[in-house]
Amino acid sequence: MKKAVGFDQKIQLHQLDFIANEIHRISSRDALYQLVDERLMADIGGAKSRVNARTILFKIWFLVSDEHIELRDRALDMFQRATTEEKLVFHWGMSLLAYPFFKDTAEQLGYLFHLQDEVTSEQIGRKMKGLYGERRRVEVSVNAVLSSLRSWGVLEMGKRNTHTIAAKIDILSAEIKKWLVQVLLIVTDKAVIELNHIAGEPCVFPFKLSVLESELLGNELEITRQGVGRLMVGLK
């Protein structure tokens, strides 16, 4: 069975900001559909491309899986007082949860950037086709994710289709760190992650995620000790 792709349209940050801001105000799905579609007309001329973009936006922020609703609601509560950089963290985390293809692309980028300073579109395309098959849809979606990440300021494009990481975003809020670590545990399907290894998880490569044990205390995460000095973080 072929793995689903789905993320097939460039998404801009102001589009994500718009739907995240409007969810609290408009509870009707149809009304929100109409409002988002009207907003997208300023960015996207073709009707089919607008539908694709709207589908992605709704899957990221509105039509979330039941098991992710609590995380989404916490993100929306923090979103209202978040900085521009912090809002990107929430968009990133919700995209990881909504689209395995987005998560896998981010992860492969993270792996490659760990080894080299520049990554070409062809390199990431080959990696993703290895995971999802030699399909035109995969190529389209890789380009959609890469163009989205460039527009978000995560990647910078150089010569010959090369990409470099823009300045990493330092996450300072303990609550946002805790939220993103929860997302990380879910999307990587890991029972535990060593505390000292969280910052190096490839799918969060755009962020500086330096985490202290004290910042993860609460009802959501559990910290255990393994051996000498190894702190492991898992979901409760």
C-alpha positions as a Python dict, from the first residue, in 0.01 Angstrom:
ca = {
    (1, 'M'): (0, 0, 0),
    (2, 'K'): (138, 340, -100),
    (3, 'K'): (203, 588, 179),
    (4, 'A'): (-16, 898, 176),
    (5, 'V'): (148, 1225, 75),
    (6, 'G'): (-102, 1510, 95),
    (7, 'F'): (113, 1822, 146),
    (8, 'D'): (100, 1935, -217),
    (9, 'Q'): (70, 2313, -207),
    (10, 'K'): (296, 2594, -88),
    (11, 'I'): (166, 2728, 243),
    (12, 'Q'): (261, 3072, 371),
    (13, 'L'): (296, 3178, 733),
    (14, 'H'): (33, 3450, 714),
    (15, 'Q'): (-217, 3188, 592),
    (16, 'L'): (-140, 2968, 892),
    (17, 'D'): (-159, 3270, 1123),
    (18, 'F'): (-497, 3359, 978),
    (19, 'I'): (-666, 3024, 1041),
    (20, 'A'): (-508, 2990, 1387),
    (21, 'N'): (-641, 3333, 1483),
    (22, 'E'): (-990, 3272, 1342),
    (23, 'I'): (-1062, 2931, 1501),
    (24, 'H'): (-1145, 3087, 1839),
    (25, 'R'): (-1378, 3337, 1672),
    (26, 'I'): (-1560, 3112, 1424),
    (27, 'S'): (-1676, 2769, 1535),
    (28, 'S'): (-1876, 2686, 1221),
    (29, 'R'): (-1675, 2473, 979),
    (30, 'D'): (-1860, 2607, 674),
    (31, 'A'): (-1815, 2969, 780),
    (32, 'L'): (-1444, 2912, 839),
    (33, 'Y'): (-1413, 2740, 500),
    (34, 'Q'): (-1565, 3044, 332),
    (35, 'L'): (-1351, 3291, 526),
    (36, 'V'): (-1026, 3106, 455),
    (37, 'D'): (-1115, 3065, 87),
    (38, 'E'): (-1177, 3439, 55),
    (39, 'R'): (-844, 3512, 223),
    (40, 'L'): (-659, 3271, -6),
    (41, 'M'): (-792, 3445, -318),
    (42, 'A'): (-537, 3721, -257),
    (43, 'D'): (-253, 3467, -278),
    (44, 'I'): (-371, 3189, -509),
    (45, 'G'): (-548, 3244, -839),
    (46, 'G'): (-646, 2889, -935),
    (47, 'A'): (-951, 2736, -769),
    (48, 'K'): (-796, 2387, -741),
    (49, 'S'): (-478, 2524, -584),
    (50, 'R'): (-689, 2719, -335),
    (51, 'V'): (-878, 2404, -242),
    (52, 'N'): (-548, 2222, -190),
    (53, 'A'): (-414, 2500, 31),
    (54, 'R'): (-736, 2520, 230),
    (55, 'T'): (-732, 2143, 283),
    (56, 'I'): (-379, 2162, 424),
    (57, 'L'): (-458, 2457, 651),
    (58, 'F'): (-766, 2285, 789),
    (59, 'K'): (-585, 1956, 847),
    (60, 'I'): (-309, 2136, 1036),
    (61, 'W'): (-524, 2351, 1263),
    (62, 'F'): (-895, 2263, 1247),
    (63, 'L'): (-963, 1903, 1147),
    (64, 'V'): (-709, 1754, 1386),
    (65, 'S'): (-715, 1396, 1513),
    (66, 'D'): (-900, 1343, 1841),
    (67, 'E'): (-579, 1246, 2018),
    (68, 'H'): (-420, 1578, 1917),
    (69, 'I'): (-704, 1813, 2013),
    (70, 'E'): (-562, 1888, 2359),
    (71, 'L'): (-225, 1978, 2208),
    (72, 'R'): (-395, 2194, 1944),
    (73, 'D'): (-603, 2375, 2205),
    (74, 'R'): (-299, 2445, 2422),
    (75, 'A'): (-117, 2575, 2117),
    (76, 'L'): (-406, 2807, 2032),
    (77, 'D'): (-415, 2942, 2387),
    (78, 'M'): (-43, 3022, 2377),
    (79, 'F'): (-65, 3146, 2017),
    (80, 'Q'): (-252, 3461, 2114),
    (81, 'R'): (41, 3592, 2319),
    (82, 'A'): (324, 3434, 2118),
    (83, 'T'): (598, 3614, 1928),
    (84, 'T'): (635, 3565, 1553),
    (85, 'E'): (910, 3309, 1614),
    (86, 'E'): (702, 3123, 1873),
    (87, 'K'): (407, 3110, 1634),
    (88, 'L'): (631, 2932, 1385),
    (89, 'V'): (704, 2668, 1650),
    (90, 'F'): (331, 2599, 1681),
    (91, 'H'): (279, 2587, 1305),
    (92, 'W'): (575, 2351, 1277),
    (93, 'G'): (453, 2120, 1551),
    (94, 'M'): (98, 2107, 1419),
    (95, 'S'): (229, 2036, 1067),
    (96, 'L'): (439, 1749, 1204),
    (97, 'L'): (127, 1605, 1369),
    (98, 'A'): (-98, 1653, 1067),
    (99, 'Y'): (126, 1535, 785),
    (100, 'P'): (368, 1241, 816),
    (101, 'F'): (507, 1351, 478),
    (102, 'F'): (597, 1691, 624),
    (103, 'K'): (753, 1520, 926),
    (104, 'D'): (954, 1280, 710),
    (105, 'T'): (1076, 1563, 485),
    (106, 'A'): (1179, 1769, 787),
    (107, 'E'): (1351, 1466, 936),
    (108, 'Q'): (1546, 1391, 618),
    (109, 'L'): (1649, 1756, 594),
    (110, 'G'): (1765, 1741, 955),
    (111, 'Y'): (1972, 1429, 889),
    (112, 'L'): (2132, 1584, 581),
    (113, 'F'): (2208, 1917, 750),
    (114, 'H'): (2378, 1726, 1032),
    (115, 'L'): (2624, 1594, 773),
    (116, 'Q'): (2661, 1894, 543),
    (117, 'D'): (2598, 2268, 526),
    (118, 'E'): (2401, 2262, 200),
    (119, 'V'): (2126, 2032, 78),
    (120, 'T'): (2005, 2024, -282),
    (121, 'S'): (1646, 1979, -390),
    (122, 'E'): (1757, 1667, -576),
    (123, 'Q'): (1905, 1513, -261),
    (124, 'I'): (1592, 1555, -54),
    (125, 'G'): (1383, 1445, -352),
    (126, 'R'): (1576, 1118, -376),
    (127, 'K'): (1542, 1059, -2),
    (128, 'M'): (1165, 1111, -11),
    (129, 'K'): (1115, 898, -322),
    (130, 'G'): (1303, 624, -139),
    (131, 'L'): (1044, 646, 138),
    (132, 'Y'): (729, 715, -66),
    (133, 'G'): (801, 571, -410),
    (134, 'E'): (888, 708, -752),
    (135, 'R'): (571, 910, -796),
    (136, 'R'): (509, 1248, -952),
    (137, 'R'): (299, 1332, -646),
    (138, 'V'): (603, 1286, -423),
    (139, 'E'): (806, 1527, -635),
    (140, 'V'): (527, 1786, -626),
    (141, 'S'): (493, 1757, -249),
    (142, 'V'): (869, 1780, -185),
    (143, 'N'): (871, 2104, -384),
    (144, 'A'): (566, 2227, -191),
    (145, 'V'): (732, 2161, 145),
    (146, 'L'): (1063, 2318, 39),
    (147, 'S'): (895, 2629, -101),
    (148, 'S'): (688, 2656, 217),
    (149, 'L'): (998, 2633, 436),
    (150, 'R'): (1170, 2900, 230),
    (151, 'S'): (872, 3131, 267),
    (152, 'W'): (867, 3063, 643),
    (153, 'G'): (1228, 3177, 670),
    (154, 'V'): (1348, 2831, 774),
    (155, 'L'): (1553, 2763, 461),
    (156, 'E'): (1752, 2992, 236),
    (157, 'M'): (1809, 2909, -129),
    (158, 'G'): (2147, 2942, -294),
    (159, 'K'): (2287, 2854, -634),
    (160, 'R'): (2199, 2535, -821),
    (161, 'N'): (1895, 2452, -608),
    (162, 'T'): (2095, 2432, -286),
    (163, 'H'): (1938, 2505, 52),
    (164, 'T'): (2097, 2618, 377),
    (165, 'I'): (1944, 2658, 721),
    (166, 'A'): (1854, 3015, 810),
    (167, 'A'): (1938, 3139, 1160),
    (168, 'K'): (1803, 2888, 1410),
    (169, 'I'): (1516, 2999, 1631),
    (170, 'D'): (1593, 2985, 2003),
    (171, 'I'): (1293, 2859, 2202),
    (172, 'L'): (1298, 3024, 2544),
    (173, 'S'): (951, 2954, 2687),
    (174, 'A'): (938, 2647, 2911),
    (175, 'E'): (571, 2590, 2820),
    (176, 'I'): (648, 2593, 2448),
    (177, 'K'): (946, 2362, 2500),
    (178, 'K'): (723, 2119, 2688),
    (179, 'W'): (460, 2136, 2413),
    (180, 'L'): (712, 2071, 2136),
    (181, 'V'): (871, 1780, 2325),
    (182, 'Q'): (526, 1620, 2350),
    (183, 'V'): (479, 1663, 1976),
    (184, 'L'): (825, 1518, 1918),
    (185, 'L'): (751, 1205, 2121),
    (186, 'I'): (427, 1150, 1930),
    (187, 'V'): (554, 1200, 1576),
    (188, 'T'): (876, 1002, 1626),
    (189, 'D'): (678, 723, 1793),
    (190, 'K'): (944, 694, 2062),
    (191, 'A'): (856, 573, 2410),
    (192, 'V'): (1135, 789, 2554),
    (193, 'I'): (1400, 1032, 2434),
    (194, 'E'): (1716, 1108, 2628),
    (195, 'L'): (1696, 1465, 2757),
    (196, 'N'): (2037, 1554, 2616),
    (197, 'H'): (1939, 1423, 2272),
    (198, 'I'): (1620, 1628, 2228),
    (199, 'A'): (1803, 1923, 2071),
    (200, 'G'): (1949, 1693, 1807),
    (201, 'E'): (1622, 1538, 1689),
    (202, 'P'): (1631, 1595, 1312),
    (203, 'C'): (1264, 1687, 1258),
    (204, 'V'): (1305, 2000, 1475),
    (205, 'F'): (1626, 2112, 1301),
    (206, 'P'): (1518, 2480, 1262),
    (207, 'F'): (1507, 2532, 1638),
    (208, 'K'): (1746, 2560, 1930),
    (209, 'L'): (1572, 2333, 2178),
    (210, 'S'): (1787, 2334, 2491),
    (211, 'V'): (1575, 2171, 2762),
    (212, 'L'): (1628, 2146, 3138),
    (213, 'E'): (1464, 1878, 3350),
    (214, 'S'): (1283, 2145, 3553),
    (215, 'E'): (1120, 2285, 3236),
    (216, 'L'): (944, 1956, 3161),
    (217, 'L'): (787, 1895, 3500),
    (218, 'G'): (407, 1868, 3502),
    (219, 'N'): (120, 1640, 3411),
    (220, 'E'): (215, 1572, 3050),
    (221, 'L'): (567, 1427, 3060),
    (222, 'E'): (747, 1174, 3273),
    (223, 'I'): (1119, 1186, 3349),
    (224, 'T'): (1306, 873, 3453),
    (225, 'R'): (1671, 797, 3520),
    (226, 'Q'): (1867, 528, 3341),
    (227, 'G'): (2217, 452, 3454),
    (228, 'V'): (2447, 731, 3563),
    (229, 'G'): (2332, 1077, 3462),
    (230, 'R'): (2094, 970, 3183),
    (231, 'L'): (1754, 1139, 3202),
    (232, 'M'): (1484, 993, 2978),
    (233, 'V'): (1169, 1183, 2881),
    (234, 'G'): (844, 1010, 2786),
    (235, 'L'): (471, 1073, 2772),
    (236, 'K'): (269, 999, 3083),
}
